[in-house]
Amino acid sequence: MSIHFALVGNQNCGKSTLFNYLTGSNQHVGNFPGVTVQKKEGALLRVPDASVIDLPGIYSLSPYTSEEIVTRDLLLYNKPDAIINVIDATNIERSLYLSLQLIELNIPMIIALNMMDELTASGGSIDIKAMSEALTIPVVPITANSGEGVAELVRQAISLAENKRLPERLDFCSGPVHTAIHAIAHLIERKVRAKGLPLRFSSTKLIEGDSIFAHELELSPNELDIIGHFTEEMETSLGTDREAALADMRYAYIEKLCASTVHKPVHTDAQMRSVKIDYYLTHKYFALPIFVAIMGLIFWLTFDVIGSFLSSLLEEGIDAVTATADAGLTALDISAPMHSLIIDGIFSGVGSVLSFLPTIITLFFFLSLLEDSGYMARVAFVMDKLLRKIGLSGSSFVPMIIGFGCSVPAIMATRTLASERDRKMTIMLTPFMSCSAKLPIYGIFIAAFFPDNGSLVMLSLYFLGIIMAVLSGLLLKSLIYKGKPVPFVMELPAYRLPTSRNILLHMWSKAKDFLHKAFTIIFLASIVIWFLQSFDTRFYMVDASESMIAQIGRLIAPIFAPLGFGSWQAATSLLTGLTAKEVVISTLSVLAVGTNGAPALNDMFSGLTAYTFLVYCLLYPPCVAALATIRREMNSSMHTLVIIIYQLAVAWLAAFIVRHIGLLLGFN
């Protein structure tokens, strides 16, 4: 029999870390909210026929945001065999609010009390046995980062699911709330049982005025009127509204429970340490300069020191393999077309991109340190004031941060935004963030034209993307998405020392994605590009300048002539780059004449036009996968087309302005 567990908890409580430990998966774990934006499923290690689903982080089961809807629908209608509720032991009062709602679902459930090491290190403690008896469900202390207690958690969770042991206590209410819930439960019990829904949970949702449940249970106008009467009586008796009454009921029980089972200092060591660090990192004047300095240091180490050195070593290795393969094919007297396909097409196209793998891994090593430490959450907090000027809140900066890795998950991360207006604006602005797929483009141009100023070029490109997003936001705010952003509420997690496991998993995830793309999309693209540049329309082998791809390139090259790179090779690379941004480099490598394409780049570009080309690559539309994600999230082909046209126009204008400013300053 297969067993399915649902991993549920607040944002930033360690769910994804536990998920990785349980499944050996490499889901991205970051010490800021909004990392998990959809459900992810994996098989439990060393447990046959058992799987676990990592659900988005939520604070309640009220369907106000898309992640709450995803979680609630899965728990209600897919019915996992057991819920593993992950709780932050250092913030247990807040975490238990969701736990009480989960218990009302009447599904086998176990609490994983995470971050116990931080609590105990600060002199705190929890009476596990007393808490378990009060809640009538198992409670297991764990530390997900190190794996301490996880084996016991899995053992008890499997036993719980196999024996279908339900919570023995679903009722945590008293007084007028108790009267209202039980009166409504008696009224709807028959319909709830017929629908297979949890009775207690359904009653509380109807008190909250949840229209989804009223529709699901097919309640008559008379029944709705009776429910409204019970709810009004409760509100009158308590002198408060329905939602506040239910919240007060749950928190009253949580306060009583924690008073008898939890002992912890007013502030943990981690919280006190975070306050001291935040004095500088979230300072009114120091925060942004510190952020710029940190990013500058990362780019310098990546592109001028560590990453460039490692990439050079890998490039030498690829050149040696290419030379060996070339000699072998020559010795075997392989036909000229096949020889050219393998060496000039596949080896040149894939190898030129593959050599930048160490640079990408190095960059994401440093970004992982920032995310896992909790610093990126502070950046979102600091950016809130600036983003409000363009009609967004700091919560929109989280998807934008993810966009530095890949636009696809970044666009999906906008589901965590409460406002539809904010979500659509963020989707339109996120592609301006420089994704990791553009790093090979930056890398090869920096090596060819800016070897002494690589970190400055990178910093300028990343911040140019942010600046263009800001300017676009101001335009959207004044013309299309008028109004104010929703209030920004974000819990700043305590600073934590990043674990080597999480960092290695993050680096491996990026490396695996890059290698998969290199040997699938880029491999196929290199073959297609070689074919198009080797044959004319009558399928005769010709010089590249007379080939099919040259004819295509010459059709669109005039568009880029005012930008300084009007060659058909450059135009073609931008066109093929829409499949995947790395293909820009593989295209130039296949079409280039000379060793590794370097002489050809110097023939096609000057220093100024090379930078202008990088600006255009930074800002023009993302890959087809990202565009498909935009289409799905916006649910509109017209919106997607508008975004494509807008980004093409912005990229062209920005590159045009950069080129002419450069010419005025005497660059060439």
C-alpha positions in Angstrom: 0.0 0.0 0.0 1.4 3.4 -1.0 1.4 6.1 1.7 1.1 9.8 0.9 2.2 12.5 3.4 1.4 16.2 3.1 4.1 18.6 4.5 2.3 21.7 5.8 3.5 24.7 7.8 4.1 28.4 8.0 6.5 30.2 5.6 10.1 29.9 6.5 9.6 27.2 9.1 11.9 24.7 7.5 9.5 22.7 5.4 11.6 22.6 2.2 14.7 21.7 4.3 12.8 18.8 5.8 11.5 17.8 2.4 15.0 17.7 1.0 16.2 15.6 3.9 13.3 13.2 3.6 13.4 12.7 -0.2 17.1 13.5 -1.1 15.5 16.1 -3.4 17.3 19.3 -4.5 14.4 21.7 -4.1 15.7 25.3 -3.6 15.8 26.2 0.1 16.0 29.9 0.9 15.8 31.6 4.3 13.0 33.9 3.1 9.3 33.4 2.4 7.9 32.4 -0.9 10.4 29.7 -2.0 7.8 27.0 -2.4 5.1 28.3 -4.8 3.4 25.1 -5.8 3.2 21.6 -4.5 6.3 19.4 -5.0 6.3 15.6 -4.5 9.1 13.2 -3.8 9.6 9.6 -2.6 10.8 9.0 0.9 14.3 7.7 1.0 14.6 4.1 2.2 10.8 3.8 2.6 9.2 1.8 -0.1 5.9 3.1 -1.5 5.9 6.3 0.5 5.9 9.8 -0.8 5.7 13.3 0.6 4.3 16.5 -0.9 5.8 19.9 0.0 3.0 22.4 0.1 3.4 26.2 0.0 4.0 27.9 3.3 0.8 29.4 4.7 -0.4 30.9 8.0 -4.0 29.7 7.9 -6.5 27.7 5.8 -8.6 30.8 4.8 -8.5 31.0 1.0 -7.1 34.5 0.7 -4.0 33.7 -1.4 -3.3 31.2 -4.1 -0.9 29.2 -1.9 -3.6 28.8 0.7 -6.1 27.6 -1.9 -3.5 25.1 -3.3 -2.9 23.7 0.2 -6.6 23.6 1.3 -7.8 22.0 -1.9 -5.2 19.2 -1.7 -6.0 18.5 2.0 -9.7 18.5 1.5 -10.1 16.7 -1.8 -7.0 14.6 -2.3 -6.9 13.5 1.3 -3.3 12.5 2.1 -2.9 9.6 4.4 -1.3 11.8 7.1 -0.3 15.5 7.6 3.2 16.3 8.8 2.8 19.8 10.3 6.2 21.5 10.6 6.3 24.1 13.4 9.0 26.6 14.2 9.8 25.9 17.9 11.2 29.4 18.4 7.8 30.9 17.3 5.5 28.2 18.5 2.5 30.4 19.4 2.1 31.7 15.8 2.7 28.2 14.3 0.1 26.5 16.4 -2.7 28.7 14.9 -2.4 26.7 11.7 -2.1 23.5 13.6 -5.5 23.9 15.2 -7.1 24.4 11.8 -5.3 21.3 10.5 -6.6 19.2 13.4 -10.2 20.3 12.5 -9.7 18.5 9.1 -9.8 15.2 11.0 -6.9 13.7 9.1 -4.1 11.6 10.8 -1.5 14.3 11.8 1.9 14.6 13.4 3.7 17.7 14.5 7.4 18.1 13.6 8.7 20.6 16.1 11.6 22.1 14.1 14.5 24.3 15.1 14.6 22.8 18.6 18.4 23.3 18.6 17.9 27.1 18.5 15.4 27.0 21.3 17.4 24.8 23.6 20.6 26.7 22.9 18.9 29.8 24.3 17.7 28.0 27.5 14.2 27.2 26.3 12.3 23.9 26.5 9.0 22.3 25.6 7.1 19.5 27.4 6.7 17.3 24.4 4.6 14.7 26.2 2.2 17.2 27.7 1.7 19.0 24.4 1.1 15.8 22.6 -1.5 14.7 25.1 -3.3 18.1 25.0 -3.5 18.1 21.2 -4.1 14.3 21.0 -1.6 14.0 18.2 2.1 12.9 18.2 4.7 15.7 18.6 8.3 15.0 17.6 11.2 17.4 18.2 13.5 17.7 15.2 16.3 19.8 13.6 15.8 19.6 9.9 19.1 21.1 9.0 21.1 18.3 10.7 18.5 15.6 10.5 18.3 15.1 14.2 15.0 13.5 15.2 13.9 13.0 11.5 14.1 9.2 11.6 11.8 9.1 14.7 9.4 11.5 12.9 9.3 9.2 9.8 8.7 6.1 12.0 5.8 7.6 13.9 4.3 9.2 10.8 4.2 5.8 9.0 2.7 4.1 12.0 0.1 6.9 12.2 -0.8 6.6 8.5 -1.0 2.8 8.5 -3.2 2.7 11.6 -5.3 5.7 10.4 -5.1 7.2 13.9 -7.2 10.4 13.9 -6.9 13.3 16.3 -9.1 12.5 19.4 -9.8 16.2 20.1 -11.2 18.5 17.4 -12.9 21.0 19.8 -10.9 23.9 21.2 -13.7 26.4 21.6 -15.9 27.6 24.5 -18.7 30.1 25.2 -20.7 31.7 22.3 -18.2 30.4 19.7 -18.7 26.9 20.9 -22.5 27.4 20.7 -22.4 28.7 17.2 -20.0 26.1 15.8 -22.0 23.2 17.3 -25.4 24.5 16.2 -24.2 25.0 12.7 -22.5 21.5 12.7 -25.8 19.9 13.7 -27.6 21.8 10.9 -25.2 20.8 8.1 -24.0 17.4 9.3 -26.0 15.3 6.8 -24.8 17.3 3.8 -21.2 17.4 5.1 -21.1 13.6 5.6 -22.5 13.1 2.1 -19.8 15.3 0.5 -17.0 13.6 2.6 -15.9 16.9 4.1 -14.7 17.4 7.7 -17.7 18.6 9.9 -15.9 20.8 12.4 -13.8 22.5 9.7 -16.9 23.1 7.5 -18.7 24.7 10.4 -16.0 27.2 11.1 -15.6 28.1 7.4 -19.4 28.9 7.2 -19.1 31.1 10.3 -16.2 32.9 8.5 -18.6 33.5 5.6 -16.7 31.2 3.2 -18.9 31.2 0.1 -17.0 28.3 -1.4 -18.2 26.0 1.3 -21.8 27.3 1.1 -21.8 26.5 -2.6 -20.1 23.1 -2.2 -22.7 22.0 0.4 -25.6 23.3 -1.8 -27.1 25.1 1.2 -30.6 26.4 0.8 -31.5 30.1 1.4 -33.3 29.1 4.6 -30.2 27.2 5.8 -27.9 30.2 5.0 -30.3 32.4 6.9 -30.2 30.2 10.0 -26.3 30.1 9.8 -26.3 33.9 9.5 -28.6 34.1 12.6 -26.2 31.9 14.7 -23.2 33.9 13.6 -24.9 37.3 14.4 -25.8 36.0 17.9 -22.2 35.0 18.4 -20.9 38.4 17.3 -23.4 40.3 19.5 -22.5 38.2 22.5 -18.8 38.7 22.1 -18.9 42.3 20.7 -16.6 41.4 17.8 -16.8 40.2 14.2 -16.8 36.6 13.2 -13.2 36.2 12.1 -11.9 37.9 15.2 -14.0 35.7 17.4 -12.6 32.5 15.8 -9.0 33.9 16.0 -9.5 34.9 19.7 -10.9 31.4 20.4 -7.8 29.7 18.9 -5.3 32.0 20.4 -6.9 31.7 23.8 -6.4 28.0 23.7 -2.8 28.4 22.3 -1.9 30.8 25.1 -3.2 28.3 27.7 -1.4 25.4 26.1 1.9 27.2 25.8 1.7 28.5 29.4 1.7 24.9 30.7 4.1 23.3 28.1 6.5 25.9 26.8 9.4 27.6 28.5 11.5 30.0 26.4 13.4 33.2 26.9 11.9 36.4 25.8 14.4 36.5 22.9 16.5 33.6 21.6 20.2 34.0 21.0 19.5 34.0 17.2 16.9 36.7 17.5 19.2 39.0 19.6 22.0 38.4 17.1 19.7 39.3 14.3 18.6 42.6 15.9 22.3 43.7 16.3 23.1 42.8 12.6 19.9 44.4 11.4 20.9 47.7 12.9 23.4 48.1 10.0 21.9 45.9 7.2 18.4 47.5 7.4 19.7 51.0 8.3 17.9 53.9 6.7 21.0 55.1 5.0 23.5 52.2 5.1 21.3 49.4 3.8 21.4 50.1 0.0 25.1 50.9 -0.1 25.9 47.7 1.8 23.7 45.7 -0.6 25.5 47.2 -3.7 28.9 46.5 -2.0 28.0 42.9 -1.3 26.8 42.3 -4.8 29.9 44.0 -6.2 32.1 41.8 -4.1 30.2 38.7 -5.3 30.6 39.7 -9.0 34.3 40.4 -8.5 34.9 37.0 -6.9 32.8 35.3 -9.6 34.0 37.0 -12.8 37.5 38.2 -11.9 38.8 35.7 -9.4 37.3 32.2 -8.7 34.7 31.7 -11.5 36.9 33.0 -14.3 39.9 30.9 -13.2 37.8 27.7 -13.0 36.1 28.4 -16.3 39.5 28.9 -18.0 40.6 25.5 -16.7 37.4 23.9 -18.0 37.8 25.7 -21.3 41.3 24.3 -21.7 40.0 20.8 -21.1 37.1 21.3 -23.6 39.7 22.5 -26.2 41.8 19.5 -25.6 38.9 17.1 -26.0 37.8 19.0 -29.1 41.3 18.8 -30.6 41.5 15.0 -29.8 38.1 14.5 -31.4 39.1 16.5 -34.5 42.3 14.5 -34.9 40.4 11.2 -34.5 37.8 12.2 -37.1 40.6 13.2 -39.5 42.4 9.9 -38.9 39.2 8.0 -39.6 38.7 10.0 -42.8 35.2 11.0 -41.8 33.3 12.9 -44.5 33.7 16.7 -44.5 30.0 17.5 -43.7 29.9 15.0 -40.8 33.3 16.3 -39.5 32.1 19.8 -39.7 28.8 18.9 -37.9 30.6 17.3 -35.0 33.5 19.8 -34.6 32.1 23.1 -35.9 28.5 22.4 -34.8 28.2 20.3 -31.7 31.6 20.7 -30.0 31.8 24.4 -30.8 28.2 25.2 -29.8 27.9 23.1 -26.7 31.5 23.5 -25.6 31.3 27.3 -25.7 28.4 27.3 -23.3 29.6 24.4 -21.1 32.9 26.2 -20.3 30.9 28.7 -18.2 29.5 26.1 -15.8 32.0 26.9 -13.0 31.2 30.6 -13.3 27.5 29.9 -12.8 28.1 27.5 -9.9 30.4 30.0 -8.2 27.8 32.8 -8.5 25.0 30.6 -7.1 27.3 29.5 -4.2 27.4 33.1 -3.1 23.7 33.8 -3.7 22.9 30.7 -1.7 24.9 32.1 1.2 22.8 35.3 1.1 19.5 33.5 0.8 20.1 30.8 3.5 21.5 33.3 5.9 18.3 35.4 5.8 19.9 38.4 4.2 17.7 38.4 1.1 14.6 38.8 3.3 16.1 42.0 4.6 16.7 43.2 1.1 13.0 42.8 0.4 12.2 44.7 3.5 14.6 47.5 2.6 13.2 47.6 -1.0 9.6 48.0 0.2 9.9 51.8 0.4 11.4 52.1 -3.0 9.0 49.7 -4.6 6.0 51.6 -3.2 7.0 54.5 -5.3 6.4 52.4 -8.4 3.1 50.9 -7.1 4.4 47.7 -5.7 5.4 46.4 -2.2 8.5 44.7 -0.8 6.7 41.3 -1.3 7.2 41.7 -5.1 10.9 41.8 -4.6 11.0 38.1 -3.6 9.9 36.9 -7.1 12.4 39.4 -8.5 15.2 37.9 -6.4 14.2 34.4 -7.6 14.4 35.9 -11.2 18.1 36.3 -10.8 18.2 32.5 -11.0 15.5 31.8 -13.6 12.4 33.7 -14.8 10.1 30.6 -14.8 10.0 30.0 -11.0 10.2 33.7 -10.4 7.0 34.3 -12.4 5.3 31.4 -10.6 6.4 32.9 -7.3 4.1 35.8 -8.0 1.3 33.5 -6.8 2.3 34.3 -3.3 1.2 38.0 -3.8 -2.2 38.7 -2.3 -3.3 41.4 -4.9 -4.0 40.5 -8.5 -2.9 44.0 -9.5 0.5 43.5 -7.8 0.8 40.0 -9.3 0.3 41.2 -12.9 2.7 44.1 -12.5 5.4 41.9 -10.9 5.0 39.3 -13.8 5.6 42.1 -16.3 8.7 43.5 -14.4 10.4 40.2 -13.4 11.8 39.4 -16.8 14.0 42.5 -16.5 16.0 40.7 -13.8 19.1 39.1 -15.3 18.6 35.3 -15.2 21.4 32.9 -14.9 20.9 31.7 -18.5 22.5 35.1 -19.6 25.7 34.5 -17.7 27.4 32.6 -20.6 26.7 35.7 -22.8 28.2 38.0 -20.2 31.1 35.7 -19.6 32.3 35.4 -23.2 31.9 39.1 -23.9 33.6 40.1 -20.7 36.5 37.8 -21.4 36.8 39.2 -25.0 36.3 42.9 -24.3 36.4 43.7 -20.6 38.9 41.4 -19.0 40.0 44.0 -16.4 36.5 45.3 -15.5 34.3 42.2 -15.5 32.8 42.8 -12.0 31.9 46.4 -12.9 30.3 45.4 -16.2 28.3 42.7 -14.4 27.2 45.1 -11.6 26.1 47.6 -14.2 24.0 45.1 -16.1 22.3 43.7 -13.0 21.4 47.2 -11.7 20.4 48.3 -15.2 17.8 45.6 -15.2 16.5 46.8 -11.8 16.4 50.4 -13.0 14.5 49.4 -16.1 12.0 47.5 -14.0 11.6 50.6 -11.8 11.0 52.9 -14.8 8.6 50.4 -16.3 6.8 50.1 -13.0 6.3 53.9 -12.9 4.9 53.8 -16.4 2.5 50.9 -15.6 1.4 52.5 -12.4 0.4 55.8 -14.1 -1.2 54.2 -17.3 -2.5 50.8 -16.6 -2.3 49.5 -13.0 -3.5 52.5 -11.0 -4.1 52.3 -7.3 -2.0 51.4 -4.3 -0.2 48.2 -3.4 -1.4 46.0 -0.6 0.3 46.5 2.8 3.6 44.7 3.0 3.9 42.2 5.9 6.9 39.9 6.1 8.4 38.1 9.0 12.2 38.6 9.0 13.7 35.3 9.8 16.6 35.0 12.3 20.0 35.0 10.7 21.2 31.4 10.5 24.5 29.9 9.4 23.9 28.3 6.0 24.4 24.5 6.0 26.8 22.9 3.5 24.0 20.4 2.6 21.6 23.1 1.4 24.3 25.1 -0.4 25.6 22.0 -2.2 22.0 21.0 -3.1 21.4 24.4 -4.5 24.6 24.4 -6.5 23.9 20.9 -7.8 20.4 22.0 -8.8 21.7 24.8 -10.9 24.5 22.7 -12.4 22.0 19.9 -13.3 19.6 22.4 -14.9 22.5 23.9 -16.9 23.9 20.5 -18.0 20.4 19.3 -19.0 19.9 22.4 -21.1 23.4 22.1 -22.6 22.9 18.6 -23.7 19.3 19.0 -24.9 18.2 22.4 -26.1 21.7 23.8 -26.8 22.8 20.5 -28.4 19.8 20.4 -30.8 20.1 24.2 -31.4 23.7 23.8 -32.4 22.9 21.1 -34.9 20.0 23.1 -36.4 22.2 26.3 -36.6 25.1 24.3 -38.2 22.7 22.9 -40.8 21.2 26.3 -41.6 24.7 27.9 -41.9 26.1 25.1 -44.0 23.4 24.8 -46.7 21.5 27.1 -48.9 17.8 26.9 -49.8 18.6 24.2 -52.5 20.5 22.2 -49.8 23.9 22.7 -51.4 26.8 23.1 -48.9 27.9 26.7 -49.2 29.9 29.3 -47.4 28.1 30.6 -44.2 27.7 34.0 -45.8 25.5 32.4 -48.5 23.5 30.0 -46.3 19.9 30.0 -45.2 20.7 31.4 -41.8 22.6 34.3 -43.4 19.5 35.1 -45.5 17.3 35.1 -42.3 19.9 37.2 -40.4 20.1 39.8 -43.2 16.3 40.3 -43.1 16.4 41.4 -39.5 19.9 42.8 -39.3 18.9 46.4 -40.3 16.8 46.6 -37.1 20.0 46.4 -35.1 22.2 48.5 -37.4 21.5 51.7 -35.4 22.7 49.9 -32.3 26.1 49.1 -33.8 25.8 45.4 -34.3 24.1 45.1 -37.7 25.9 41.9 -38.8 23.7 39.0 -39.8 25.5 36.7 -37.3 24.6 39.0 -34.3 21.0 39.3 -35.5 20.7 35.6 -35.9 22.1 34.9 -32.5 19.5 37.2 -30.9 16.7 35.4 -32.8 17.8 31.9 -31.8 18.4 33.2 -28.2 14.6 33.2 -27.7 14.7 29.4 -27.4 17.2 29.7 -24.5 19.5 32.6 -23.7 22.6 30.3 -23.8 21.9 29.7 -27.5 23.1 33.2 -28.2 26.6 32.1 -27.5 26.3 28.7 -29.1 25.0 30.4 -32.3 27.9 32.9 -32.3 30.4 30.1 -31.8 29.0 28.0 -34.6 28.9 31.0 -37.0 32.3 32.4 -35.8 35.5 32.1 -37.7 38.6 31.6 -35.6 39.6 29.7 -32.4 36.7 29.6 -29.9 35.0 32.5 -31.7 37.2 35.2 -30.0 38.7 36.7 -33.2 35.2 36.7 -34.8 33.7 38.6 -31.9 36.4 41.2 -32.2 35.6 41.5 -35.9 31.9 41.9 -35.2 32.0 44.1 -32.1 33.9 47.0 -30.7 34.1 47.6 -26.9 31.1 49.9 -27.1 29.0 47.8 -29.4 29.8 44.7 -27.2 28.4 46.4 -24.2 25.4 47.7 -26.2 24.8 44.1 -27.3 24.9 42.9 -23.6 22.3 45.6 -22.7 20.0 44.4 -25.5 20.5 40.7 -24.3 19.7 41.8 -20.8 16.4 43.5 -21.6 14.9 41.7 -24.6 12.2 39.0 -24.0 13.0 35.9 -22.0 13.1 32.4 -23.4 10.1 30.6 -24.7 9.7 28.6 -21.4 9.4 31.9 -19.5 7.0 33.3 -22.1 4.8 30.2 -21.8 4.8 30.6 -18.0 3.7 34.2 -18.4 0.9 33.1 -20.8 -0.3 30.5 -18.2 -0.1 32.8 -15.2 -1.7 35.8 -17.0 -4.2 33.5 -18.7 -4.0 35.8 -21.7 -2.2 35.5 -25.1 -2.8 39.2 -25.7 -1.1 40.2 -22.4 1.9 38.0 -23.3 2.1 39.5 -26.8 2.0 43.0 -25.3 4.9 42.0 -22.9 7.0 40.7 -25.8 6.5 43.9 -27.9 7.1 46.1 -24.8 10.4 44.3 -23.9 11.6 44.4 -27.5 11.0 48.2 -27.6 12.6 48.8 -24.2 15.7 46.7 -25.1 16.1 48.5 -28.4 15.7 52.0 -26.9 18.0 51.3 -24.0 20.7 49.9 -26.2 20.3 52.8 -28.6 20.7 55.3 -25.7 23.7 53.5 -24.2 25.4 53.4 -27.6 24.9 57.1 -28.3 25.9 58.1 -24.7 29.1 56.0 -25.3 29.8 57.8 -28.6 29.3 61.2 -26.9 31.8 60.2 -24.3 34.4 59.2 -26.9 34.1 55.4 -26.7 34.1 53.2 -29.8 
